[in-house]
Amino acid sequence: MKVCVLCFNDLELKRFIVSNSNEKGKCDYCSDGINSELLEVDELLDFFAEFIQIFKIDPNGIPLIKLIQNDWNLFSTEAVCNNLLSEIFLILNSSLTNINETVNYIDDINECTSYWEILKEDLKWKRRFITDIELLKELRWDSFFNKTIKLPESESLYRARLHYNGDQKIFDKTDMGCPDKNKVLAGRANPQGIPYLYLSKSVDTTLYEIRAAFLDEVSVGEFKLKKNSEVVLVDFTETPSAFLNVDEIIEFTKSMLLKKYISADLSKPMRRYDSELEYIPTQFICEFIRDITGADGILFDSSLHQGDKNIVLFEQDKVECVAVTMHRVKKVFIETEEVV
C-alpha cells in the first residue's frame, strides 16, 4: 500500500516523502492523491512506532484522532487518519487499536506539563514571590523556551489607544509607547509598575485587543526596529512536527504543550468581573523567560483575532513609533453561544 504527500499536513513528513519518493501515481489512502509523490507505508513504520509511544490508553482521556489532529495537525483529513492508522496499528501489533480509542499522553509528559496548573494555583494563593525554581529546572522548563526568532527589520508592529471623548485629537508618536511606570496597571505579562510594550502584527488585531466598540475613535501607532537594533522573541507559535525520534518527540511534546497552555492564558480575554490575580501566573512566567533566556520579549497567538499574533516586549528601547493614524470603528460583529 502506498501513501502520498497529500495525506499529511506535517511539513517535515511531507518533505521526507518527497525526498524519498521515486514515483507518482494514485494514493491508496486519500482521494486527492491522483498524481502525487508516493511512498510505501512500510517506509513510515519506524516514525509511527515512535510517535504512538507518546500516548497511553486512558478511559478518561479523549479520542486519539482528536488529540492527534488538535495538537499535531498531522493528517490532511480524519478519513486519512482512520484509514492509515488502522492499518499501521495492525502491522505494528500496537496496544492502540483504533483512532477513537480514548487516550492521554504518557505520564512523563503529563507530569511535566500539568505542573503549569499547579504552579498557577500556588502563585495565586500560596507563594507569590518565592517559588520552587529548582523544580522548574528539574522539569526542564528552562530548556523549553530556547526556540527564538528575530524580528525582521522591515516588519511593522502596531499599538492602539482609545480616544475617550469626541474632541480628542490624534495621539502624538511620543504617547504611543509604554505608560509611565507610576501609572502602569497590571497586565497579562507585566506586573503593576513594570511597563511592557504590547504590540500586534496588524492594525485590526490591535482594535480587537483593546475591545474597541462601534464608533470608537482610536489612534494606532506603527512601530519599527530602531537602526542597528535586534529584537529576539521567544516563539510560542511554532508549528508542531511529529517527525522526530522517540527521545526528541517526548521532549518536544512537553515543550509544545507547555507553551500551548501558557499561550492560551497569555491571550485569554479578561472579563470585567475577573480578578487581577488571574494575571499573576503569566506575569511570573514572563519574568522566568526573561531571566533564563535574555530574550527581548515573546510572540504568541491572539485569541481575540484568530490567525494573528501579538508581541510583548519587556523593554521598548529597541523599537520606535514611526507614524500614528486615526481610525473610527464602523462595524462590530458579535457571536454568542447558549450557556447551559
Secondary structure as a PSIPRED ss2 file (coil, helix, strand):
# PSIPRED VFORMAT (PSIPRED V4.0)

   1 M C   1.000  0.000  0.000
   2 K E   0.000  0.000  1.000
   3 V E   0.000  0.000  1.000
   4 C E   0.000  0.000  1.000
   5 V H   0.000  1.000  0.000
   6 L H   0.000  1.000  0.000
   7 C H   0.000  1.000  0.000
   8 F E   0.000  0.000  1.000
   9 N C   1.000  0.000  0.000
  10 D C   1.000  0.000  0.000
  11 L H   0.000  1.000  0.000
  12 E H   0.000  1.000  0.000
  13 L H   0.000  1.000  0.000
  14 K H   0.000  1.000  0.000
  15 R H   0.000  1.000  0.000
  16 F H   0.000  1.000  0.000
  17 I H   0.000  1.000  0.000
  18 V H   0.000  1.000  0.000
  19 S H   0.000  1.000  0.000
  20 N H   0.000  1.000  0.000
  21 S C   1.000  0.000  0.000
  22 N C   1.000  0.000  0.000
  23 E C   1.000  0.000  0.000
  24 K E   0.000  0.000  1.000
  25 G E   0.000  0.000  1.000
  26 K C   1.000  0.000  0.000
  27 C C   1.000  0.000  0.000
  28 D C   1.000  0.000  0.000
  29 Y C   1.000  0.000  0.000
  30 C C   1.000  0.000  0.000
  31 S C   1.000  0.000  0.000
  32 D C   1.000  0.000  0.000
  33 G C   1.000  0.000  0.000
  34 I C   1.000  0.000  0.000
  35 N C   1.000  0.000  0.000
  36 S E   0.000  0.000  1.000
  37 E E   0.000  0.000  1.000
  38 L E   0.000  0.000  1.000
  39 L E   0.000  0.000  1.000
  40 E E   0.000  0.000  1.000
  41 V H   0.000  1.000  0.000
  42 D H   0.000  1.000  0.000
  43 E H   0.000  1.000  0.000
  44 L H   0.000  1.000  0.000
  45 L H   0.000  1.000  0.000
  46 D H   0.000  1.000  0.000
  47 F H   0.000  1.000  0.000
  48 F H   0.000  1.000  0.000
  49 A H   0.000  1.000  0.000
  50 E H   0.000  1.000  0.000
  51 F H   0.000  1.000  0.000
  52 I H   0.000  1.000  0.000
  53 Q H   0.000  1.000  0.000
  54 I H   0.000  1.000  0.000
  55 F E   0.000  0.000  1.000
  56 K E   0.000  0.000  1.000
  57 I E   0.000  0.000  1.000
  58 D E   0.000  0.000  1.000
  59 P E   0.000  0.000  1.000
  60 N E   0.000  0.000  1.000
  61 G E   0.000  0.000  1.000
  62 I E   0.000  0.000  1.000
  63 P E   0.000  0.000  1.000
  64 L H   0.000  1.000  0.000
  65 I H   0.000  1.000  0.000
  66 K H   0.000  1.000  0.000
  67 L H   0.000  1.000  0.000
  68 I H   0.000  1.000  0.000
  69 Q H   0.000  1.000  0.000
  70 N H   0.000  1.000  0.000
  71 D H   0.000  1.000  0.000
  72 W H   0.000  1.000  0.000
  73 N C   1.000  0.000  0.000
  74 L C   1.000  0.000  0.000
  75 F E   0.000  0.000  1.000
  76 S C   1.000  0.000  0.000
  77 T C   1.000  0.000  0.000
  78 E H   0.000  1.000  0.000
  79 A H   0.000  1.000  0.000
  80 V H   0.000  1.000  0.000
  81 C H   0.000  1.000  0.000
  82 N H   0.000  1.000  0.000
  83 N H   0.000  1.000  0.000
  84 L H   0.000  1.000  0.000
  85 L H   0.000  1.000  0.000
  86 S H   0.000  1.000  0.000
  87 E H   0.000  1.000  0.000
  88 I H   0.000  1.000  0.000
  89 F H   0.000  1.000  0.000
  90 L H   0.000  1.000  0.000
  91 I H   0.000  1.000  0.000
  92 L H   0.000  1.000  0.000
  93 N C   1.000  0.000  0.000
  94 S C   1.000  0.000  0.000
  95 S C   1.000  0.000  0.000
  96 L C   1.000  0.000  0.000
  97 T C   1.000  0.000  0.000
  98 N C   1.000  0.000  0.000
  99 I C   1.000  0.000  0.000
 100 N C   1.000  0.000  0.000
 101 E C   1.000  0.000  0.000
 102 T E   0.000  0.000  1.000
 103 V E   0.000  0.000  1.000
 104 N E   0.000  0.000  1.000
 105 Y E   0.000  0.000  1.000
 106 I C   1.000  0.000  0.000
 107 D H   0.000  1.000  0.000
 108 D H   0.000  1.000  0.000
 109 I H   0.000  1.000  0.000
 110 N H   0.000  1.000  0.000
 111 E H   0.000  1.000  0.000
 112 C H   0.000  1.000  0.000
 113 T H   0.000  1.000  0.000
 114 S C   1.000  0.000  0.000
 115 Y H   0.000  1.000  0.000
 116 W H   0.000  1.000  0.000
 117 E H   0.000  1.000  0.000
 118 I H   0.000  1.000  0.000
 119 L H   0.000  1.000  0.000
 120 K H   0.000  1.000  0.000
 121 E H   0.000  1.000  0.000
 122 D H   0.000  1.000  0.000
 123 L H   0.000  1.000  0.000
 124 K H   0.000  1.000  0.000
 125 W H   0.000  1.000  0.000
 126 K C   1.000  0.000  0.000
 127 R C   1.000  0.000  0.000
 128 R C   1.000  0.000  0.000
 129 F C   1.000  0.000  0.000
 130 I C   1.000  0.000  0.000
 131 T C   1.000  0.000  0.000
 132 D C   1.000  0.000  0.000
 133 I H   0.000  1.000  0.000
 134 E H   0.000  1.000  0.000
 135 L H   0.000  1.000  0.000
 136 L H   0.000  1.000  0.000
 137 K H   0.000  1.000  0.000
 138 E H   0.000  1.000  0.000
 139 L C   1.000  0.000  0.000
 140 R C   1.000  0.000  0.000
 141 W H   0.000  1.000  0.000
 142 D H   0.000  1.000  0.000
 143 S H   0.000  1.000  0.000
 144 F C   1.000  0.000  0.000
 145 F C   1.000  0.000  0.000
 146 N C   1.000  0.000  0.000
 147 K C   1.000  0.000  0.000
 148 T E   0.000  0.000  1.000
 149 I E   0.000  0.000  1.000
 150 K E   0.000  0.000  1.000
 151 L C   1.000  0.000  0.000
 152 P C   1.000  0.000  0.000
 153 E C   1.000  0.000  0.000
 154 S C   1.000  0.000  0.000
 155 E C   1.000  0.000  0.000
 156 S C   1.000  0.000  0.000
 157 L E   0.000  0.000  1.000
 158 Y E   0.000  0.000  1.000
 159 R E   0.000  0.000  1.000
 160 A E   0.000  0.000  1.000
 161 R E   0.000  0.000  1.000
 162 L E   0.000  0.000  1.000
 163 H C   1.000  0.000  0.000
 164 Y C   1.000  0.000  0.000
 165 N C   1.000  0.000  0.000
 166 G C   1.000  0.000  0.000
 167 D C   1.000  0.000  0.000
 168 Q C   1.000  0.000  0.000
 169 K C   1.000  0.000  0.000
 170 I C   1.000  0.000  0.000
 171 F C   1.000  0.000  0.000
 172 D C   1.000  0.000  0.000
 173 K H   0.000  1.000  0.000
 174 T H   0.000  1.000  0.000
 175 D H   0.000  1.000  0.000
 176 M C   1.000  0.000  0.000
 177 G C   1.000  0.000  0.000
 178 C C   1.000  0.000  0.000
 179 P C   1.000  0.000  0.000
 180 D C   1.000  0.000  0.000
 181 K C   1.000  0.000  0.000
 182 N C   1.000  0.000  0.000
 183 K C   1.000  0.000  0.000
 184 V C   1.000  0.000  0.000
 185 L C   1.000  0.000  0.000
 186 A C   1.000  0.000  0.000
 187 G C   1.000  0.000  0.000
 188 R C   1.000  0.000  0.000
 189 A C   1.000  0.000  0.000
 190 N C   1.000  0.000  0.000
 191 P C   1.000  0.000  0.000
 192 Q C   1.000  0.000  0.000
 193 G C   1.000  0.000  0.000
 194 I C   1.000  0.000  0.000
 195 P C   1.000  0.000  0.000
 196 Y C   1.000  0.000  0.000
 197 L E   0.000  0.000  1.000
 198 Y E   0.000  0.000  1.000
 199 L E   0.000  0.000  1.000
 200 S E   0.000  0.000  1.000
 201 K C   1.000  0.000  0.000
 202 S C   1.000  0.000  0.000
 203 V H   0.000  1.000  0.000
 204 D H   0.000  1.000  0.000
 205 T H   0.000  1.000  0.000
 206 T H   0.000  1.000  0.000
 207 L H   0.000  1.000  0.000
 208 Y H   0.000  1.000  0.000
 209 E H   0.000  1.000  0.000
 210 I C   1.000  0.000  0.000
 211 R C   1.000  0.000  0.000
 212 A C   1.000  0.000  0.000
 213 A C   1.000  0.000  0.000
 214 F C   1.000  0.000  0.000
 215 L C   1.000  0.000  0.000
 216 D C   1.000  0.000  0.000
 217 E E   0.000  0.000  1.000
 218 V E   0.000  0.000  1.000
 219 S E   0.000  0.000  1.000
 220 V E   0.000  0.000  1.000
 221 G E   0.000  0.000  1.000
 222 E E   0.000  0.000  1.000
 223 F E   0.000  0.000  1.000
 224 K E   0.000  0.000  1.000
 225 L E   0.000  0.000  1.000
 226 K C   1.000  0.000  0.000
 227 K C   1.000  0.000  0.000
 228 N C   1.000  0.000  0.000
 229 S C   1.000  0.000  0.000
 230 E C   1.000  0.000  0.000
 231 V C   1.000  0.000  0.000
 232 V E   0.000  0.000  1.000
 233 L E   0.000  0.000  1.000
 234 V E   0.000  0.000  1.000
 235 D E   0.000  0.000  1.000
 236 F C   1.000  0.000  0.000
 237 T C   1.000  0.000  0.000
 238 E C   1.000  0.000  0.000
 239 T C   1.000  0.000  0.000
 240 P C   1.000  0.000  0.000
 241 S C   1.000  0.000  0.000
 242 A C   1.000  0.000  0.000
 243 F C   1.000  0.000  0.000
 244 L C   1.000  0.000  0.000
 245 N C   1.000  0.000  0.000
 246 V H   0.000  1.000  0.000
 247 D H   0.000  1.000  0.000
 248 E H   0.000  1.000  0.000
 249 I H   0.000  1.000  0.000
 250 I H   0.000  1.000  0.000
 251 E H   0.000  1.000  0.000
 252 F H   0.000  1.000  0.000
 253 T H   0.000  1.000  0.000
 254 K H   0.000  1.000  0.000
 255 S H   0.000  1.000  0.000
 256 M H   0.000  1.000  0.000
 257 L H   0.000  1.000  0.000
 258 L H   0.000  1.000  0.000
 259 K H   0.000  1.000  0.000
 260 K H   0.000  1.000  0.000
 261 Y H   0.000  1.000  0.000
 262 I H   0.000  1.000  0.000
 263 S H   0.000  1.000  0.000
 264 A H   0.000  1.000  0.000
 265 D H   0.000  1.000  0.000
 266 L H   0.000  1.000  0.000
 267 S H   0.000  1.000  0.000
 268 K C   1.000  0.000  0.000
 269 P C   1.000  0.000  0.000
 270 M C   1.000  0.000  0.000
 271 R C   1.000  0.000  0.000
 272 R C   1.000  0.000  0.000
 273 Y C   1.000  0.000  0.000
 274 D C   1.000  0.000  0.000
 275 S C   1.000  0.000  0.000
 276 E H   0.000  1.000  0.000
 277 L H   0.000  1.000  0.000
 278 E H   0.000  1.000  0.000
 279 Y H   0.000  1.000  0.000
 280 I H   0.000  1.000  0.000
 281 P H   0.000  1.000  0.000
 282 T H   0.000  1.000  0.000
 283 Q H   0.000  1.000  0.000
 284 F H   0.000  1.000  0.000
 285 I H   0.000  1.000  0.000
 286 C H   0.000  1.000  0.000
 287 E H   0.000  1.000  0.000
 288 F H   0.000  1.000  0.000
 289 I H   0.000  1.000  0.000
 290 R H   0.000  1.000  0.000
 291 D H   0.000  1.000  0.000
 292 I H   0.000  1.000  0.000
 293 T H   0.000  1.000  0.000
 294 G C   1.000  0.000  0.000
 295 A C   1.000  0.000  0.000
 296 D C   1.000  0.000  0.000
 297 G E   0.000  0.000  1.000
 298 I E   0.000  0.000  1.000
 299 L E   0.000  0.000  1.000
 300 F E   0.000  0.000  1.000
 301 D E   0.000  0.000  1.000
 302 S C   1.000  0.000  0.000
 303 S C   1.000  0.000  0.000
 304 L C   1.000  0.000  0.000
 305 H C   1.000  0.000  0.000
 306 Q C   1.000  0.000  0.000
 307 G C   1.000  0.000  0.000
 308 D C   1.000  0.000  0.000
 309 K E   0.000  0.000  1.000
 310 N E   0.000  0.000  1.000
 311 I E   0.000  0.000  1.000
 312 V E   0.000  0.000  1.000
 313 L E   0.000  0.000  1.000
 314 F C   1.000  0.000  0.000
 315 E C   1.000  0.000  0.000
 316 Q C   1.000  0.000  0.000
 317 D C   1.000  0.000  0.000
 318 K C   1.000  0.000  0.000
 319 V E   0.000  0.000  1.000
 320 E E   0.000  0.000  1.000
 321 C E   0.000  0.000  1.000
 322 V E   0.000  0.000  1.000
 323 A E   0.000  0.000  1.000
 324 V E   0.000  0.000  1.000
 325 T E   0.000  0.000  1.000
 326 M E   0.000  0.000  1.000
 327 H E   0.000  0.000  1.000
 328 R E   0.000  0.000  1.000
 329 V C   1.000  0.000  0.000
 330 K C   1.000  0.000  0.000
 331 K C   1.000  0.000  0.000
 332 V C   1.000  0.000  0.000
 333 F C   1.000  0.000  0.000
 334 I C   1.000  0.000  0.000
 335 E C   1.000  0.000  0.000
 336 T C   1.000  0.000  0.000
 337 E C   1.000  0.000  0.000
 338 E C   1.000  0.000  0.000
 339 V C   1.000  0.000  0.000
 340 V C   1.000  0.000  0.000
